Amino acid sequence: MINHFKCRIFLHAILFIFSVIFLINQVSAVEVKVVPSKESIIQGEKFDLNISVDPSGAAIAGAQLKIEFDNSFLIVNDVREGNFFKQSKSNTLFNKEIINNSLNTTINVYGAILGPFNVSTPDAFVVINATSRNLTGKVFVNLSDVKICDPSGNYVAIEVSNGSFNIMEISPYNASQSLFLNGTVVDSITRAGISGVTVFSNTSGSTTTDASGYYSLDVTEGTHDLTYMFDPIYYTNRNTASITSSSVMIPDIELIKKQTGTITGMVSND
């Protein structure tokens, strides 16, 4: 009788263990991955790079991560919140910090739903708009310090997938797809690149230089009158460039810094 009772306890224990293992296997990890809009990018092309989250049925209310890549290949034009948390139809928090190093760029991002809400449907958490530089080759985009939490603030299991894509050289076969005037704006004395310079074309809009002074302006075929402006620190400069069947690299544009000083004196009624 005692042995029969022990046997029943043993069988129940085995069944319980298998049930727990079965339930664990049914809960998939939340997938966080890099999704380039294309597998191959042309030199000087603008494109979107998504960081998507697939909750795999889990309830998600917050996320944070770091995005790392080689900035000798890419220019970051914009980092914005995707639709992932906006699916809740509630207010959201989204914060970004871009750190530029000599060869690498790190984008620190965190976001959350404000209020007792959650989402469980896949979508893009972060959307990065970038422009490829003139280098060619394979570009790797890696994710680190990834944390996903549920409405109670508890971290959930995750599976991270990094991404990559190729930057291809412009050829006569694809040059008609994208035409770009590329170059760098530098200080006339120090020769250092100037960040934040607005570059205007008389026919094709404008762009802004990045942290190294580099710019890439999407243009149409023909001759363009270009204006380089950074008021009130530098004097405006101008240039003319022509483009036909491929992107053009413009020689460095120099801006002369305006002289500054302090005026002192006394105002009297005399």
C-alpha positions as CSV (number, residue, x, y, z in Angstrom):
1,M,0.0,0.0,0.0
2,I,2.8,2.4,0.9
3,N,4.7,1.5,-2.3
4,H,1.6,2.1,-4.3
5,F,1.1,5.5,-2.7
6,K,4.7,6.5,-3.4
7,C,4.3,5.4,-7.0
8,R,1.3,7.7,-7.4
9,I,3.2,10.6,-5.9
10,F,6.1,10.0,-8.3
11,L,3.8,9.8,-11.3
12,H,2.1,13.1,-10.3
13,A,5.5,14.7,-9.9
14,I,6.6,13.6,-13.4
15,L,3.4,14.8,-14.9
16,F,3.7,18.2,-13.2
17,I,7.3,18.6,-14.5
18,F,6.3,17.8,-18.0
19,S,3.3,20.3,-17.8
20,V,5.7,23.1,-16.6
21,I,8.1,22.3,-19.5
22,F,5.2,22.3,-21.9
23,L,3.9,25.7,-20.7
24,I,7.4,27.2,-20.9
25,N,7.8,26.0,-24.4
26,Q,4.5,27.7,-25.4
27,V,5.8,31.2,-24.3
28,S,8.0,32.5,-27.1
29,A,10.6,35.1,-26.5
30,V,9.9,38.6,-27.7
31,E,11.8,39.2,-30.9
32,V,13.7,42.4,-31.5
33,K,15.4,42.8,-34.9
34,V,16.9,45.2,-37.4
35,V,14.9,45.4,-40.6
36,P,16.6,47.4,-43.5
37,S,14.1,48.6,-46.1
38,K,16.4,47.1,-48.8
39,E,19.1,44.4,-48.9
40,S,21.2,46.7,-51.2
41,I,21.6,50.5,-51.0
42,I,23.1,52.7,-53.6
43,Q,25.8,55.2,-52.7
44,G,24.2,58.5,-51.6
45,E,20.7,56.9,-51.3
46,K,18.2,57.8,-48.5
47,F,16.5,54.9,-46.9
48,D,14.7,53.8,-43.7
49,L,16.1,51.3,-41.1
50,N,13.5,49.9,-38.7
51,I,14.0,48.3,-35.3
52,S,11.0,46.1,-35.0
53,V,9.5,44.3,-32.0
54,D,7.4,41.1,-32.2
55,P,5.8,40.5,-28.8
56,S,4.9,36.9,-29.8
57,G,1.6,37.4,-28.0
58,A,3.1,38.9,-24.8
59,A,1.8,42.2,-23.3
60,I,4.5,44.9,-23.8
61,A,4.6,48.3,-22.2
62,G,8.2,49.5,-22.4
63,A,11.5,49.1,-24.3
64,Q,15.1,50.3,-24.4
65,L,18.0,49.5,-26.6
66,K,21.2,50.7,-28.2
67,I,21.8,50.8,-32.0
68,E,25.4,50.7,-33.2
69,F,26.9,51.1,-36.7
70,D,29.9,52.4,-38.5
71,N,29.2,56.1,-39.4
72,S,31.8,56.1,-42.1
73,F,29.1,54.3,-44.2
74,L,26.0,56.1,-43.0
75,I,24.6,59.6,-42.2
76,V,21.7,59.6,-39.7
77,N,19.1,62.1,-40.9
78,D,16.4,61.4,-38.4
79,V,15.5,59.0,-35.6
80,R,11.8,58.8,-34.8
81,E,9.3,56.7,-32.9
82,G,7.6,53.9,-34.8
83,N,4.0,52.7,-34.5
84,F,4.7,49.9,-32.0
85,F,3.6,51.6,-28.8
86,K,1.2,54.0,-30.7
87,Q,-1.0,51.0,-31.3
88,S,-2.3,51.4,-27.8
89,K,-4.0,54.6,-28.8
90,S,-2.5,56.1,-25.6
91,N,0.1,58.8,-25.1
92,T,3.7,57.4,-25.3
93,L,7.2,58.4,-24.1
94,F,10.0,58.3,-26.7
95,N,13.6,59.5,-26.0
96,K,16.7,59.3,-28.2
97,E,20.3,60.2,-27.7
98,I,22.8,60.0,-30.6
99,I,26.5,59.6,-29.7
100,N,29.0,60.2,-32.5
101,N,32.5,58.8,-32.1
102,S,35.3,58.8,-34.6
103,L,34.2,55.8,-36.6
104,N,31.0,54.6,-34.8
105,T,27.6,56.0,-34.0
106,T,25.5,54.8,-31.0
107,I,21.8,55.6,-30.7
108,N,20.4,55.2,-27.2
109,V,16.6,54.8,-27.3
110,Y,13.9,54.1,-24.7
111,G,10.1,54.3,-25.0
112,A,7.0,53.4,-23.1
113,I,3.2,53.7,-23.0
114,L,1.9,56.2,-20.5
115,G,-0.9,54.7,-18.5
116,P,-2.2,51.2,-17.8
117,F,-2.0,50.0,-21.4
118,N,0.0,47.5,-23.5
119,V,0.5,46.2,-27.0
120,S,0.9,42.7,-28.3
121,T,1.1,43.2,-32.1
122,P,4.4,43.4,-34.1
123,D,5.5,46.8,-35.5
124,A,8.4,49.1,-35.7
125,F,9.6,50.6,-32.4
126,V,12.3,52.9,-33.9
127,V,12.6,54.2,-37.5
128,I,16.0,55.6,-38.6
129,N,16.2,57.6,-41.8
130,A,19.7,57.5,-43.1
131,T,21.8,58.3,-46.2
132,S,24.6,56.1,-47.4
133,R,28.0,57.6,-47.9
134,N,30.3,57.0,-50.8
135,L,32.0,54.0,-49.3
136,T,30.9,50.6,-50.6
137,G,30.7,47.3,-48.7
138,K,28.6,45.5,-46.1
139,V,27.2,47.5,-43.3
140,F,26.4,45.9,-39.9
141,V,23.8,47.3,-37.6
142,N,24.0,45.8,-34.1
143,L,21.6,46.0,-31.1
144,S,22.8,45.9,-27.5
145,D,21.5,46.5,-24.0
146,V,18.0,45.5,-25.1
147,K,15.4,45.3,-22.4
148,I,11.6,44.8,-22.9
149,C,9.2,45.0,-20.0
150,D,5.5,44.2,-19.4
151,P,2.9,46.5,-17.8
152,S,4.1,45.6,-14.3
153,G,7.7,46.7,-15.2
154,N,9.1,43.1,-15.3
155,Y,11.6,42.3,-18.0
156,V,10.5,39.6,-20.4
157,A,12.6,37.0,-22.3
158,I,14.0,38.4,-25.6
159,E,15.6,37.2,-28.8
160,V,17.8,39.8,-30.6
161,S,18.5,39.7,-34.4
162,N,21.1,42.1,-35.7
163,G,21.0,43.3,-39.3
164,S,23.2,44.1,-42.3
165,F,22.9,45.4,-45.9
166,N,25.2,46.2,-48.8
167,I,26.1,49.6,-50.2
168,M,26.6,49.3,-53.9
169,E,28.6,51.6,-56.2
170,I,26.6,53.8,-58.5
171,S,26.7,52.5,-62.1
172,P,25.1,53.7,-65.4
173,Y,22.3,51.2,-64.7
174,N,21.2,52.6,-61.4
175,A,22.4,56.2,-61.6
176,S,19.1,57.4,-63.0
177,Q,17.4,56.2,-59.8
178,S,19.2,58.6,-57.5
179,L,21.3,61.7,-58.1
180,F,23.2,63.3,-55.3
181,L,25.6,66.2,-54.7
182,N,27.9,65.2,-51.9
183,G,30.6,67.1,-50.1
184,T,31.9,68.5,-46.8
185,V,31.7,72.0,-45.4
186,V,34.8,73.1,-43.3
187,D,36.0,76.0,-41.3
188,S,38.4,78.2,-43.5
189,I,41.0,78.3,-40.7
190,T,40.9,75.0,-38.8
191,R,39.7,72.9,-41.8
192,A,37.4,71.1,-39.3
193,G,34.0,70.0,-40.6
194,I,31.1,72.3,-39.5
195,S,27.9,70.6,-38.2
196,G,24.5,72.2,-38.8
197,V,25.2,74.1,-42.1
198,T,22.1,74.4,-44.3
199,V,22.8,73.5,-47.9
200,F,20.3,74.9,-50.4
201,S,19.8,74.2,-54.1
202,N,18.0,76.6,-56.3
203,T,15.9,73.7,-57.7
204,S,16.1,70.7,-55.4
205,G,15.4,71.7,-51.8
206,S,17.9,71.6,-48.9
207,T,19.8,69.4,-46.4
208,T,22.0,69.9,-43.3
209,T,25.5,68.8,-42.7
210,D,26.2,66.1,-40.1
211,A,28.6,66.1,-37.1
212,S,31.6,65.8,-39.5
213,G,30.4,68.5,-41.9
214,Y,29.3,66.0,-44.6
215,Y,26.1,66.5,-46.6
216,S,24.3,64.6,-49.4
217,L,21.7,66.6,-51.4
218,D,19.1,64.7,-53.5
219,V,18.9,66.6,-56.8
220,T,17.7,66.4,-60.4
221,E,19.9,66.2,-63.5
222,G,21.3,69.6,-64.5
223,T,23.2,72.6,-63.1
224,H,22.5,73.7,-59.5
225,D,23.3,76.9,-57.7
226,L,24.2,75.9,-54.1
227,T,24.1,78.1,-51.0
228,Y,25.9,77.2,-47.8
229,M,24.4,79.1,-44.8
230,F,25.2,79.0,-41.0
231,D,24.0,82.3,-39.6
232,P,25.1,84.1,-37.5
233,I,28.4,82.4,-36.9
234,Y,29.7,82.1,-40.5
235,Y,29.5,84.1,-43.7
236,T,27.4,82.5,-46.4
237,N,29.2,80.8,-49.3
238,R,27.9,79.8,-52.7
239,N,28.9,77.3,-55.4
240,T,27.7,75.9,-58.7
241,A,27.7,72.2,-59.6
242,S,26.5,70.1,-62.5
243,I,25.2,66.6,-62.5
244,T,24.2,64.3,-65.3
245,S,24.3,60.5,-64.9
246,S,26.0,59.9,-61.5
247,S,26.5,61.4,-58.1
248,V,29.1,64.1,-57.8
249,M,31.5,64.7,-54.9
250,I,32.0,68.4,-54.5
251,P,35.4,69.7,-53.2
252,D,35.4,71.0,-49.6
253,I,33.4,74.2,-49.2
254,E,35.0,76.7,-46.8
255,L,33.0,79.0,-44.6
256,I,34.7,82.1,-43.0
257,K,33.8,82.7,-39.4
258,K,32.4,86.2,-38.6
259,Q,34.5,88.3,-36.3
260,T,33.0,88.8,-32.8
261,G,33.8,91.2,-30.0
262,T,32.6,93.1,-27.1
263,I,31.6,96.8,-27.1
264,T,32.1,98.6,-23.9
265,G,31.3,102.1,-22.9
266,M,29.1,104.4,-20.8
267,V,25.8,106.0,-21.7
268,S,25.1,109.5,-20.3
269,N,22.5,112.2,-20.7
270,D,25.1,114.8,-21.8
